Amino acid sequence: MTVDKRLVDLLLGNLGNEKPVEPPPYAMGSIFGSLAPSSGLPVTPAVRPEPVKRMAYFAFDFDDVIRVNNVRQTGKIGFRVMPRSRGFLDRSVWESRNINTAPGLKQLMQGAMKFSSVVWVLIGTNTWFSRWVRYEIALAIINERGLFAVDLNSINHNHRKTPDPLGVNPLNFMGVRKDESGAWHLVERVPVEIDDGNVAFTWQWYEDYQPRVPRPKVVPDTNAGIIIPLSAYTKRYNFMPDVGSKNIGSWLDLAASEVGR
């Protein structure tokens, strides 16, 4: 996948790439209100939920599949590895069936989501730009699944043997908004070209799903018109510094317990 260098420069230069990014309050026309503040919730809870077997869904960009495989091999996921381990699903299962139309791929992802309790967003360099990662995030909200993000770029690259700068959090680009009737809808943050060829970002209704959605259980109720990026109330971990090989099962259990799964 090719990403416009201007977008990368804007994100990495103006917003920063080594910590979660809080999007500025851009609006599309006048239909959107101001940005909700970050929750300030702690990443590590005082009491962790009891571990149970849960199926997880991986959302990731296929440029990062080698690092994703490192996560899969941690010993916390595959059913054959540990008695109390977790299973996982991801889009590669469905794409291996040569489903290459948008409606067909969406249908198969929707089916996979029925068997999952949690969606893990695995963040690489270009994950924020992927339409299908955004759709998988949307499905987590639509189906009231747990949701959290894990940075992959701290894992050494398979050829260079070094880590890369952290990617931008895709959850900064997906959000929810309550309308005047009290219904909640998905919104997304997209790049737009402005004067002199410069690029900025603006919020708009989410293109791939327009019906109302449940308010995410981790998001507090708010006034109509307020945009709440999912990153504000969704935890983000860094695989190597946060010892994902040891803690990833607890991250999964916490995200599932937050939504009652």
C-alpha positions as CSV (number, residue, x, y, z in Angstrom):
1,M,0.0,0.0,0.0
2,T,1.3,3.4,-0.9
3,V,0.7,6.3,1.5
4,D,1.0,9.9,0.4
5,K,4.2,11.3,1.9
6,R,2.4,14.6,2.7
7,L,0.1,12.7,5.1
8,V,3.0,11.0,6.8
9,D,4.9,14.2,7.2
10,L,1.8,15.9,8.6
11,L,1.2,13.1,11.1
12,L,4.7,12.5,12.2
13,G,5.9,16.1,12.1
14,N,2.9,17.9,13.5
15,L,1.1,15.3,15.6
16,G,4.1,13.2,16.9
17,N,4.6,9.5,16.4
18,E,6.0,8.2,19.7
19,K,2.9,8.5,21.9
20,P,-0.9,8.4,21.5
21,V,-2.1,11.3,19.4
22,E,-5.0,13.4,20.4
23,P,-6.6,14.7,17.2
24,P,-7.4,18.5,17.0
25,P,-11.0,19.6,16.8
26,Y,-11.4,19.7,13.0
27,A,-15.0,19.8,11.8
28,M,-16.7,18.9,8.5
29,G,-18.8,22.0,7.6
30,S,-20.7,22.9,10.8
31,I,-22.3,19.5,11.7
32,F,-19.6,18.4,14.2
33,G,-18.9,19.9,17.6
34,S,-15.8,20.2,19.6
35,L,-13.5,17.3,20.5
36,A,-14.0,15.5,23.8
37,P,-11.1,15.5,26.2
38,S,-9.0,12.5,27.0
39,S,-10.3,10.4,29.9
40,G,-6.9,10.2,31.7
41,L,-7.7,6.6,32.7
42,P,-4.8,4.5,34.0
43,V,-3.5,1.9,31.6
44,T,-3.0,-0.8,34.2
45,P,-6.0,-1.6,36.5
46,A,-5.6,-2.2,40.2
47,V,-7.6,-5.5,40.0
48,R,-7.4,-7.6,36.9
49,P,-10.3,-9.8,35.8
50,E,-10.1,-13.6,36.1
51,P,-8.6,-15.0,32.9
52,V,-10.9,-17.1,30.8
53,K,-10.8,-18.5,27.3
54,R,-11.8,-15.8,24.8
55,M,-11.5,-15.6,21.1
56,A,-9.8,-12.4,19.8
57,Y,-9.8,-10.8,16.4
58,F,-6.6,-9.2,15.1
59,A,-7.0,-6.0,13.0
60,F,-3.7,-5.1,11.3
61,D,-2.1,-4.0,8.0
62,F,-0.6,-6.8,6.0
63,D,2.7,-5.0,5.7
64,D,3.2,-5.9,9.4
65,V,2.4,-9.6,9.1
66,I,5.9,-10.7,10.3
67,R,5.6,-8.7,13.5
68,V,2.0,-9.8,13.9
69,N,3.3,-13.4,13.8
70,N,5.7,-12.5,16.6
71,V,2.6,-11.6,18.7
72,R,0.9,-14.9,17.7
73,Q,3.9,-16.9,19.0
74,T,3.9,-15.4,22.5
75,G,2.4,-18.5,24.0
76,K,-0.7,-16.7,25.2
77,I,-2.9,-17.2,22.1
78,G,-3.0,-20.5,20.3
79,F,-5.2,-23.2,21.8
80,R,-2.5,-25.9,21.3
81,V,0.1,-23.9,23.4
82,M,-1.5,-23.6,26.8
83,P,-4.5,-25.1,28.6
84,R,-6.0,-21.6,29.4
85,S,-4.8,-19.9,26.2
86,R,-6.9,-17.9,23.7
87,G,-7.8,-18.4,20.1
88,F,-7.7,-15.7,17.4
89,L,-9.2,-14.8,14.1
90,D,-8.1,-12.2,11.5
91,R,-8.8,-11.1,8.0
92,S,-6.1,-13.3,6.4
93,V,-8.4,-16.3,7.0
94,W,-11.1,-14.7,4.8
95,E,-8.8,-13.2,2.2
96,S,-7.3,-16.7,1.6
97,R,-10.6,-17.6,0.1
98,N,-10.1,-15.1,-2.7
99,I,-12.9,-12.9,-1.6
100,N,-11.9,-9.6,-3.3
101,T,-15.1,-7.6,-3.3
102,A,-15.9,-5.1,-0.6
103,P,-19.4,-6.5,0.2
104,G,-18.0,-10.1,0.3
105,L,-15.1,-9.2,2.6
106,K,-17.4,-7.2,4.9
107,Q,-19.8,-10.1,5.2
108,L,-17.0,-12.5,6.1
109,M,-15.5,-10.1,8.7
110,Q,-19.0,-9.7,10.2
111,G,-19.3,-13.4,10.5
112,A,-15.9,-13.7,12.2
113,M,-16.8,-11.0,14.7
114,K,-19.6,-13.2,16.0
115,F,-17.1,-15.6,17.4
116,S,-14.8,-12.9,19.0
117,S,-15.0,-11.1,22.3
118,V,-12.2,-8.6,21.7
119,V,-10.7,-6.7,18.7
120,W,-7.0,-6.0,19.0
121,V,-5.7,-3.2,16.7
122,L,-2.0,-4.0,16.0
123,I,-0.4,-0.7,15.1
124,G,2.4,-0.6,12.5
125,T,3.6,2.3,10.4
126,N,0.6,2.6,8.0
127,T,-2.2,0.9,9.9
128,W,-3.9,4.2,10.5
129,F,-4.5,4.5,6.7
130,S,-6.1,1.1,6.2
131,R,-9.8,1.2,5.2
132,W,-10.2,-2.4,6.4
133,V,-8.6,-1.8,9.8
134,R,-11.1,1.1,10.3
135,Y,-13.9,-1.3,9.3
136,E,-12.8,-3.9,11.9
137,I,-12.7,-1.1,14.5
138,A,-16.2,-0.1,13.4
139,L,-17.4,-3.7,13.9
140,A,-16.0,-3.7,17.4
141,I,-18.3,-0.8,18.2
142,I,-21.3,-2.1,16.2
143,N,-21.1,-5.6,17.9
144,E,-20.1,-4.2,21.4
145,R,-16.8,-6.0,21.5
146,G,-13.8,-5.2,23.6
147,L,-11.2,-3.0,21.9
148,F,-7.6,-2.1,22.6
149,A,-4.4,-1.2,20.6
150,V,-0.9,-2.6,20.7
151,D,2.1,-1.0,19.1
152,L,4.1,-3.5,16.9
153,N,7.0,-1.3,15.8
154,S,9.0,-1.8,19.0
155,I,9.5,-5.4,17.9
156,N,12.7,-5.7,15.9
157,H,12.3,-5.7,12.1
158,N,12.9,-9.1,10.6
159,H,15.6,-7.8,8.2
160,R,17.0,-4.7,9.9
161,K,17.0,-6.3,13.4
162,T,16.0,-3.0,14.9
163,P,12.7,-1.4,16.0
164,D,11.0,1.3,14.0
165,P,9.4,4.6,15.1
166,L,5.9,4.0,16.5
167,G,3.0,4.3,14.1
168,V,0.0,6.7,14.6
169,N,-2.9,5.2,16.5
170,P,-5.8,4.3,14.1
171,L,-8.2,4.8,17.0
172,N,-7.4,8.5,16.7
173,F,-9.2,8.4,13.4
174,M,-12.4,6.6,14.4
175,G,-14.9,8.1,16.8
176,V,-18.5,8.3,17.9
177,R,-21.0,11.2,18.0
178,K,-24.4,11.6,19.5
179,D,-27.0,13.4,17.3
180,E,-29.9,15.6,18.5
181,S,-32.2,12.6,18.7
182,G,-29.9,10.8,21.1
183,A,-28.7,8.3,18.6
184,W,-25.0,7.5,18.4
185,H,-23.2,7.2,15.0
186,L,-19.6,6.4,13.9
187,V,-17.4,9.2,12.5
188,E,-14.0,9.1,10.9
189,R,-11.2,11.5,10.5
190,V,-10.0,11.8,6.9
191,P,-7.3,13.8,5.0
192,V,-8.4,16.7,2.8
193,E,-6.3,18.9,0.5
194,I,-6.5,22.6,1.3
195,D,-4.9,25.6,-0.3
196,D,-1.5,25.3,-2.1
197,G,-1.6,21.5,-2.0
198,N,-1.3,21.2,1.8
199,V,-3.1,18.5,3.7
200,A,-5.3,18.8,6.8
201,F,-7.7,16.4,8.6
202,T,-11.4,16.7,9.1
203,W,-14.1,14.6,10.8
204,Q,-17.0,13.2,8.7
205,W,-19.7,10.6,9.0
206,Y,-18.1,7.1,8.7
207,E,-18.4,6.1,5.1
208,D,-18.7,2.3,5.5
209,Y,-21.5,2.3,8.1
210,Q,-24.2,5.0,8.6
211,P,-26.9,3.4,10.8
212,R,-27.0,4.2,14.5
213,V,-24.6,2.2,16.8
214,P,-24.6,1.4,20.5
215,R,-22.7,3.8,22.7
216,P,-19.5,2.1,23.6
217,K,-19.6,1.0,27.3
218,V,-16.3,2.7,28.0
219,V,-17.5,6.0,26.6
220,P,-19.5,8.3,28.9
221,D,-22.7,9.9,27.8
222,T,-22.3,13.4,26.5
223,N,-24.1,16.3,24.8
224,A,-25.2,16.0,21.2
225,G,-22.6,17.1,18.6
226,I,-19.5,16.2,20.6
227,I,-17.0,14.0,18.7
228,I,-15.3,11.4,20.9
229,P,-12.3,9.7,19.3
230,L,-12.1,6.1,20.3
231,S,-8.5,6.6,21.5
232,A,-9.8,8.8,24.3
233,Y,-11.2,5.8,26.2
234,T,-9.4,2.8,24.7
235,K,-6.1,1.6,26.1
236,R,-3.0,1.5,24.0
237,Y,0.0,-0.7,24.9
238,N,3.5,-1.0,23.4
239,F,4.4,-4.7,22.9
240,M,8.1,-4.7,23.9
241,P,8.3,-2.1,26.7
242,D,5.0,-3.3,28.2
243,V,6.1,-6.9,28.0
244,G,3.3,-8.1,25.7
245,S,4.7,-11.7,25.7
246,K,3.7,-11.9,29.4
247,N,0.8,-9.4,29.7
248,I,-1.2,-9.7,26.5
249,G,-3.7,-12.2,28.0
250,S,-4.4,-9.7,30.8
251,W,-4.9,-6.9,28.3
252,L,-7.4,-9.1,26.4
253,D,-9.3,-10.0,29.6
254,L,-9.5,-6.4,30.7
255,A,-10.8,-5.2,27.3
256,A,-13.4,-8.0,27.4
257,S,-14.5,-7.3,30.9
258,E,-15.0,-3.6,30.2
259,V,-17.8,-4.5,27.7
260,G,-19.2,-7.4,29.8
261,R,-17.8,-10.2,27.7
